[in-house]
Amino acid sequence: MSEQIKVTINEQEFEVDKGARLIEVCREKGFGIPSFCYYKDLELQASCRMCLVRIEKMPKLQTSCTITCTDGMVVTTQSEEVEKAQRAMGEFLLTNHPLDCPVCDRGGECELQEVIFDWGDVEERFTEDKNRAPEKYLSPIVANDPQRCILCKRCTRVCDEWMGEDAIEAGNRGANTVIGTYGGWLNCSQCGNCIEVCPTGTLLDGVYRHETRPWELEQTVSTDVYGSDGMQISIGSRAGRVHRIVARDRYVNGLNGEFLDVKARFAHEFIDHADRVKTPMIRYSKGGKLIPATWDAALKLVADKFKKHGKSVGVVASPRLTNEAVFTLKKFATDAVGSGNFAVSDASDMSAVFENLSVPLCSHKDIRHASTIVLIGGEPDEEQSFTAKQIRQAVRNGGAKFVCVNETPINLSRRATQFIHINTGTIDAFALMTVDPSQDNNIAAKLGIESAAIDELRKTILDSQGDVILMLGSELSVAAQAVIAANAVSLEAEGRRILLHPLARYNNSVGALDVTEGRRSVDEVVKASKALLIGGSLQDASILSGRDFVVVQELFQTETTDHADVVLPAASFAEVDGTFTNNAGNVQRVRKAVDPLHQSRADWMITSLIAKEMGAPITVELSASAIFRAIADEVPAYAGLRYPAMKDESTPAKAEHPLKKGTDISAHVEQLSKLLAELPDSGAKITAVPRVGHKLHRLTTMTSKTAQFHLLAHGNPKPDNLLVSPLAQFDLEGNPRANAAAAVGAADRSVPAK
């Protein structure tokens, strides 16, 4: 526990942690202090001068964001002197800021607007012309109104500290300072966090821009449907349509604060897309077309066919579905069909980690405050973006040591204290270094590195005090996962805690493993089945060829539905209640924000209705909460959990994955040793650094429904005219349109006449 000291604030005495930030202490104790440049967990800026307070024995007003509490400190936050200074600073900020709140997207949730109403004077004494500049685009995703900028530099700091990209920065000096980009165009991961933290309408969401007003949106707290980090989001909907997704702390007490990546924040237009499957569809003859049908007709046909095929019916679930949907599909296989023939269609199964777990999973907060982080494989900056952000801040702001072991010089390796660049195809063999140090020389030779690199890594871990986190990429083989997970406990010592962090690929990869004990591989299930019920889509739909009868629950027509005899319209994550389990083991709520589009229904409901039509009901109640109670009763890791326990992310509900010490991994070690012996003595290394966004921006079934992602995926071309939307100047393949807007001229850059 931190040392406690006494601080007096506005004549009230409080006990606080020694060294606590004064602005945070004042706010926690109920004394409001305005600020713009201050942002918790970012480097101090102290440029807005709004957080001024009087501290006894100091000659002038002090910025509370730069002051740490000391014993006996006497602080005054409310006085005529302080108020006069804050009003003056507010007036200075409005010198050039246009009072265009009625047309600004931030109107109603603008921090400047709120602060001026509370601490400022709405009327200005400055009558000089304002510095005016036209609104423009910085990328297909980010729009910019430079005249609204108050130079708090939050955007530049999050771009540096959170993302490590430095894509946006302050240019010029003094009164001419402006926030801009190199070359006028953002070539970065397009995370949009600069938009999120901007306190004014300077940086704007190019997907949501000018759609509606913030106070007209109904906010629903939910969980990201793309990544396994389980980032908390707030879905803004109006009249049954999703308009935007944000991660604002004012709506969400989430593990990720205001951080989101490009997919979580912007790629939501699939929810209301015109290509959604609208009604059940039946293919009456092989090779024929899918014909729209009623739910009654589709359910009856499916039930009759499944009863006819009996125990030759197999079930496959996507790891993108909720725990409730995956569990219901499993129950359909075990209870309604009686075959137990079910699988999860995950491109990278990480079940070996949990089957050999010898140390606990880490939280994302543990990553941020770790002393040492070892990343073995994976590319979290592209696939687990919040994990990557925590790594960058742990290194940059927390002084953590970061060791990156990879076959590719990924962008995150630039932040590494030690980068172990191994030969292509050798990542699995690296796991042997946790077993027998006597093999270090042989392992190093096969991996194409110096044995000193392994010695240095081992020394870094053994010299560490505090938390040491081992991160495992999803490309690691079952044997490599098992060996590292089982041997992790051997690295523990007094003062050193070892934690694991599996970099699962999909939003519910971990949950799908948890609730499907006894599952088989997709290939085994498909080969053993004449008929199939598939929730979502398969990684390789070609294996469905030759099946007698295939039923698919999906949002869109995909390669999997091309093989389907019946397609049933499924609801999106924004249209259902349920849970996902993230890569830290947190069980998180998914909440219904809008009604299901057209005739779509929740996946768990579709499966339950099929079972009921077959005369073998698998759910007593048609509700997500009832199904989750069944999960908690049947899955030991979820015992005792209920929806109310998942209300507040500050105390997350966690799946209690059992620790298994002393697991026999000799077969896995033998397999890896054999692999090591078969590796060539001289291998090749990948030297090219991957393009930022090469995975984040790729077009998938869901991301392709947001038009801006097509431009990002096709190289993010810079338009000639930054004042016009890039979508008006390029087609979806990134080719210039014939009627593209004219290039920017001198008139576009000049100050408009009075």
N, C-alpha and C positions, 0 to 999 in steps of 0.2 A: 504494500500500500504506500502511496506517495506521502511525503511529509506534509503535514497540515500547518498552515499559517493563518494569521488573522488579518483581514483586510476590511476597512471601513468604506462603504459606498453610500453616498448620500445619507450619512449619519447612521447607517445601519451596519452592524458588525457581522462578518461572515467568516466561516472557516473554509479555506479553499486549498487546492493543491499548490505547493510551492512551484513557482515557475510557470503557472498557468497564464495563458494569454488574457490580458485584461479585458479586451472587447468581448471575448467569449464568456468570461466570468460575469460581466455586467449583464449580458443578455440572458444567461442562465438564471440570474437572480431577479429577472423581471424588469431591468432597466434598459429601455430601448436606446440603442446607439446607431445612428445612420452610417452607412458606408457604401462605397461602390467598388473600390479597388481591392478591399480585403476579401479573401476567399479562403475558407478553412482548408488546410493541407496544401496550399500553394505558397510559393515564396512571397515574402512581403513586398509590397509595392509602395505603400504610403504616399500616394500621389493625389488622391481625391480630397484629402484633408477634411472629410466630413465627420470623422469619428473623434473629434477633439474633446478632451476632458481636462478638468483642472485637477492636478495632483499636488497635494500639500508639499511644500519645500522645493518645488520646481518653479523656475522663474517665469515660465509661460505655459500656455496650453499645450498639451501633448496629444499625439495621435495614439489612441488606445490600442490600435492594432499592432504597434511596435513595442508595447510595454508588457513586460512580464511581471507578475505579482510578487511582491516581497513583503516580509512580515512587517506589520504596522502601517502599511500604505493607507493613506487617506485620500479618497477619490470623490470628486463631485462631477456628476454627469448632467445635472440639470440646474442651470443658473442663467441669469440674464447675460452674463459674459459668454458662456458657452453657446447659448441660443443665438446671440448676435453673430458669433463667428460662423455657426452652421448656416444661418440664413444668408450670410455674405457669400459663403462658398457655393450654396445652391444657386444664388443669383449669378455668380461667375460661370457656373456650368450651363446656365441658360443663355449666356451671351450669344452663342452661335447655334444653340440647339433649336430647331424649328418646333413651334408649338402646333404640330400637325397630328395630335393624338386621334382625331376622328378618322383618319385614314391610315394610321400606323397599325400594323399587325400586333404590336406590343401593347396597344391601348387597352387598359384594363388589367394588365399584369406587368406593367413597366415599373421597374424599381425606381427610376428617376421620377416618374409621375407620383409614386407613392411617397417618396422621401420629400419632394417639394411640397406636397399637400400637408405633410406633417411638420416639416422643418424649414420650409422655404417661403418665399414671397412669390405669388403667382404673377403679379405685375412686375415688369422690368423697368429699370431706369436707363438701361442702355438703348440708345436709339440708332446706333450705327448699323450699317448694313451687315447682315449675317454672311458668313462664308458659306456659299451655296455650291452644291455639286449635284450632278444628276445621279439618280439611282441606277445601279448597274448589276451585272452578274459576275461573280467570282468563279462559278462552276455551274454545272447543270443543277446542283443541289443547293448552292449557297448564293443568295442575293445580298446586295450591300447598298445601304443608304448612308454614305460617308458623313453627311452633314449632321447626323444624329449622334455621332461618336463623342463620348466624353473622356476618351483616353484612359480608361481604367486599366487597360491592358490585361484583362482577364483572359481574353481570347488568345493572346500571344503566349501567355504562361501555360494555359492548358494544352496548347499545341506543342509546346516544348516539353513540359513536365509529364503530362498524361500520355501524349502520343509520340513524343520524341521525333517530331517531323519538322518543326520550325517552318511550316508552310506559310504562316501568316505572321507579319511583324510590323513594327512601327517604322515609318520612314520620315525623312526630313527632321527638322528641329524646331523647337519653340512653338510659336503660334501656327506654324506650317506643318506640324506633325500630323501624320495621317496613318491609319491602320491599312495595310495593303498586302499584296502578295508579290512574289518574285515573278516578273514578267506579266503581271496583271491577271494571272490565271492560277487557280488552285490545282496543283497536281499532287494529290495526297490521298489518304484513305477515305476522305470525304465523311468523316465521322459525324460532323455537325455539332460537336461539343462546343465549338466557338459560338455557335448560335445559342446553344442552351445556356451558357454562362453569361452571355451579353446582357447587361442590365437594361438596355434600351432597345430600340428597333433598328440598330445599326446593321446587324447581321440577321438575315431572315431565311426561313425555311422555304426553299424554292418549290417544294412539293405542295405545301399547305398554303402558301402565300395568297392573301386576299380571298380566302374561302369563306371565313366566318369570323365572328368576334369571340374572344376567349370566354366571356361570361355566358355565351350561348351554348357552350359545350358541356356535356355531362361527362365527368371524369370517372373512369373505372380503373382501379388498380389491378394489374395483372402481371404476367411473367412473359418474358421474351420467348418467341416461338422459334428462333433461329439457333442461338448458341447454347452450349451446355453450362455457361456461367450462371444462368438463372437471373439475369438482370431484371430488376423490377421496372415496370413501365406504367404510364398512365395513358389510357386510351381515351381520346377526346372524341365523343360522338354527338351527333345532332340529327334528330328526325330519322333514326335508324341507320345512319351512315357514319362510318369512321372517317374523320377528317384529318386527324394527326395523332402521333404518338410522341410523348415526351417522357422525361424521367425527373421531373422537377421535385425537389424536396418538399415543396409546398403541398404536393399531392401524395407523395410516396415516401415512406420511411423505409427505404430499400437499401440493400447491401451496396449498391453501385452509386448511391447519391444521385448526381445529375449526369453521370456518365452513361452514354450509349454508343453503339457503333452504327455504321451506315445502314445496315440491314434492319436492326431493331428500330431505328428512328424513322427511316424513310420508306422501307420496302413493305408498306402495308396496303397498297392499293389492290392487292389480290383479294382482299376481304370482300370488296364490293364490285369486283370485276365482272364485266358482261360475259366472259367465257366460263363462269362458274357452271357446273352441272346443275340444271334447274329442276329436273324431275327424274324419277327413276327411269331407266332405259333398259330395254330388252332386245337382245340379238336373237331373233327367232330361228335363224339357221346359221351354221358356221360359214364365215365369210360374208354374211349379210351385214346390213346396217343396223345400228342401234336405234330403236324406235321408242319414243317417249311412251310411258305407261303410267298407270296409277300406282300408288303405294300398295294398295290391296292386291292388285294383280301381280306386282313384282314380288311381294312377300310370299304370296301363295306359291308362285312358281319356284322360288328359291327353296322354300320349305319342302315342297314335294320332291324336288331333285335331291336335296340333301338327305331326306328320309330314304329315298331310293338307294343312294350310294352308301348309306350306313357309316361304318367305321373307316371307310376309305376317304372320308372328308378331312382335309387338312386345313389349318388356320395359320395365317402369317400376319403379324402386326408390325406397323412402322414405328420406329423409335421417336417419331414426331408426335404421336398421339399422346393423350393424357394417360396417367396411370389408370384411371377408371376405364378408359377405352381398351387399353392393353389387357387389363385384368379380366374384363368382360369377354374379350376374344379368347383368352386362355380358358375361362370357365365354359365357354361354348364348346371348345374342343374336348375338355375333360368331362363335363356334365351333360351337355345336350347331345353331343355326338358319341362320347365315350371312347374316343380314340387316343386322347392325350397327344395327338399329333399336331404340335404347334411350334412356331418359331418367331423370332424377331428379326426383321430385315435391316440389320445394322451393318454398314460397310466395314466397320472395325469394332469387333466385339472385344470389350475390355473386362469380361467376366473373370479372367484369370487374376486380375488385381484383387478383386473382392474375395475370391476363393482362397487367396494366400495372404490376405491382409494381416500384417504383423504389427503395424502401427496405425494410429488414427488418420483419417482424412483431415486435411487442413481446411480452414476457412479462408475466404479471400482477405479478411483482415489479418490473418496469420501471415499471408504472403507479403502484405504491405509492411509488416513490422518484423519480418524474418531477418536473421543475421546472415544466412547463406541459402541460396537457391540454386539447385542443380536441375537443369532442363535437359532431359534425354530424349531426343527426337521431338517431333511435333513442330507446329508453327503457330503458337498462340496469338501472335499479332495479326494473323489472318483468320483464325478459326475460334479462338477463345479470347476475344479482344479485351474483356475486363481483366482477365488473368494477366495479359500482357501489360496492361496499364498499371496494375499493382506491382509487377516486376520492375517496370521502369521507375516508378516512384520509390520503391524499396531501395533501388540502387542510387538514384539521383538525390532523393530527399532523406533517405534513411541510412545511407552508407553500407547497404548490404553487399556481400560478395555474390556475384552471379556467374555460374559456370554453365556454358552452353555446349552441349555435345550434339553435333548434327552432321549429316552428310552434305548439307547445303548451307552456304553462308547467309542464313536468313537475316532479315533486317534487324531482328531483335539481338542478333549476335554482336552488333555494333555496341551494344550496351554492356557486353559481358566483361567481367574481370578476367576471365579465361575462356577462350573459344577453342574447343577441341574439334578440329575439322577432320573428320574421318572419311575413309574411302567409301565410295558408293556400294551399297549392299552389305555393310558391316555393322549396322546399328544394333542388330540383335546380339552379335558376338560381344559387344561392349558390356553387356549385362554380366559377363563372366568375371569382370573386375571386382564385383561385389562378393565373389565366392572364394577365390584363392589368389592372394597376392603373388604367389610364386610363379603364376602364369603371366605376370604383367609384361615381361619382355616379349613373349610370344604374341600376346594380344595386341600390343602396341605395333609390332611388325606387320601383322595382318591388317590392322586398321590404318596403317600409313601414318602413324604419329610416333613421337619420341616417347620412350617409357617414362621419361621425366614428367610428361604431361599427366600421366596417371598418378605418379607420385605426388605431384602438386595438387591434383584434385583430392586425393585421399588426405593429404595434409590439411587442405582447406577445411574439409569436413571435420576431421578429428581435432582441429584447433578451434573450431567454432564453439561459441557459447550462446545459448538461446535456441531459437527454432531453426532447424535445417530442413528444407523442403525439397523432396525429390519429385519432380514432375515427369510423367511418363507420356510420351506421344502415342497416339492411337495406332501408329503404323508398327509398333513393336509387336513381335510375335507372341503367341500364348506363352511359350517357354521363357522368353525374355521378361514379360510382365510378371510371371510367376516367380522367377528367380529374384528380381529386384524387390517385389512386394514382400516376399518371405524373408529376405536377408536384411531388410531395412532396419529391423529391430537391433541387429548386431552393431549398428553404428551409434546407438544411444549410449550416453554416459551421464554422470552427474553434471547438471548444468546445461546439458544438451538434449533437446527433444527432437526426434525425427518424425516428420509428417509426410504423408503421400498426397499427391494431387494428380489423379488420372485425367488426361486431356481428352475426355469423351467427345465424340464428334457432333452429336445431335442434341437438341434441347432436352429430350427425355431418354437419352441412352442409358443413364444410370437407373432411372425409375423402371424402364422396361425390363432391365435385368433383374431388378429387385422383385418384381411381381410375377415373374414367369419361371419360377424354379421348375426344373425338369424339362425345359425347352430343348429342342433339337435344332440343327442347322437348317437353313432355308432349303438347301439342296436336298437334304434327307426328307424333309416334309413334302416337298413337291414331288419327288420321285415315288414316295410311298402313297400318294394321293391321286385319286381319279377326279375328285371335285375339290375346290378350294374356296375358302372365304378369306379375302385379303383386306385388311384395314390399312388404307394408304396405298403406296406403290412399292414395287420391288426395285432393288438395285439393278438387276438384270432380268428384264421381263421375258427374254427369249426362252427361259427355262419353262415357261407356261405352255409352250407348244405341245400339242398332243393331249392336253388335259380334257376330260369329257365336259366339265362344267366349271366355270370360274365366275365368282361374284366378287366385285370390287367396290369398296366404300371410298369415294374420293371427292375432292373439290373440283378438279378439272379432268378433262380427258388427257391421258398420258399414254406412254408406251405400254403401261400395265393394262389400262382399260382397253387398249387395242386387242387384247387377248380375252377380254371379258365377255361372258354371255349375258350378264346383268350388271349394270352400274347403278349404284345407289348414292344419291347426293348427300355428302357429309357436310356438316357445319364446320366453320373455321374456328380457330382458337378464341377469337373474339366473340363467338356466338354460343359458347358453352361454359359450364362450370366444371372444375376439375382441379387436378394437381400435376405439376412436373417435379422431378427430383434432379437437382443440379449436380455438378461434379464435386461439390463439397459435401454432398449428402443432405442438403437442405430440401425439405419437402415444401413446395411453394404453391400458393393458390393461383389458379387460372379462373378469371371471373367473366361472366357473361356481360358484355357491354352493349350488344345490339341483338335483335332477334335474328334467327337463322334466315339466310337469304333464300327466297323462292320456297321450294319444298324440302330444303336440306334439313337434316336432323343430326343430332350428336351421334358420334360413332358408337358409344356404348348403348345408346337407345336403339339404333338400327340392329345391332347384334342381339339385343334383348328381344326385340320384336320378332326377329327370325326364329329365335329359340322358342318363343311363345307360340308362334304359328306352327312349329313342329310338334307342339304338345309337350315340350321339355323346358319349361321356364327356368331361367338361371338367376333372375333377380326378383326379390320379394316386392321391392318398391322401385318405381321408375324415377329415381333421383340420384344425382351424382354423390350427394353426401351419404346416402345409404350404401352405395357401392364402395365408397372409401371406408366406411365402417367395416365392411366385409374384408377389405384389404388389410386393415389394421388387425382384424381378428385372425387372419390366415397367414400374414407375412410377419415373422418375428421382428424384423428390423423396424416395422411401423407400429408395433404394439402400443396401444394407448393413445395414438394420435387421432385428433379430430379436427375438423375445419376451424373451429374457434381458436385453436392453438396456433394457427398460421396467420393470424390477423396482423401481427406486428413483426416486421422483419428485424427489429433491433434485438429480439430474442427469438431467433429462427427455430422452427420445428425441424428436428434432424432425424433422419433414419439411423438407427443404431446398428451399424454394420459390425458384426462380431469380429474380434481380433483372434487370429489363429496362429499361435506360436508353435514352432517345432514341426511345421508341415513338411512332409517328405517331398522334396523337389529334385531328388536324384535323377529321375527320368528326364526332367527338363534340363538339368545341368549336362547330362550325357548328350542330349540333343544339341545343345548349344556348342558343346565341345566338338562334336562331329562337324557342325557347321563351320566352326573356326578352322578345323583341320582342312576343310575343303576350300577355304578361301584362297585366292591366288596370293603369292608372295608380294606382288606389286600390283596394286589396284589403281583405279582412276578416281580423281576428285572432281566434284562439281565446283566450278569457280564463279559462275554467273550468279549475281545477287538477284533474287526474284523481284519483279515489279511490285511496288506497293499496291495492294488491292487485287492481286492476281487471283485470289480466292474470294475475297470479300465482294468483288464486283462481278463475279461470274453470273451468267444468266441461268437461273433454275426455274422450275415450274412456278414458284412463288415470286421471286425477285423480278422475273421477266414481265410481270404485270404492272410494274412501275416504269413508266416510259424513260425516266432519267437514267435508269440502270443500263439501258441499251447503249447510251452514249458513254457511260463509264466503262462498260465492258469492251467497247470498241475504241479504246485509247483516249477517251476524254478529250476530243478535239476542241481547240480554242476557236471560238467564233470570231469573225471579223468585227462584229458589232457587239460590244459588251452591254449595250443598253437594251438589247432585245433578247428574249428568252432563247437559249441554245436550241430548244426543241423546235423553234420557228425557223432555225437556220440549218438544221441537219435532220436527215431521216433517221430511223432507228438503227441503221447500220453505220451511222457516223459519217455518211456521205453528204456533202453540201447540197442543199436544195437549190433548184434552178432559180427560184424567186427569193433567194436569201437576202436579208437586209443589207443595205450598203455599209461599207466600212465606216468606222468612226472617223469623223472629220474634226477640224479645229472648232467648229461650232458646238460639238458635243462636249468639249472640254472647257469651253469658256463659261464665265459667270453670266447667268441670264440677266438681261436688262431689267430695270425696275418696272 
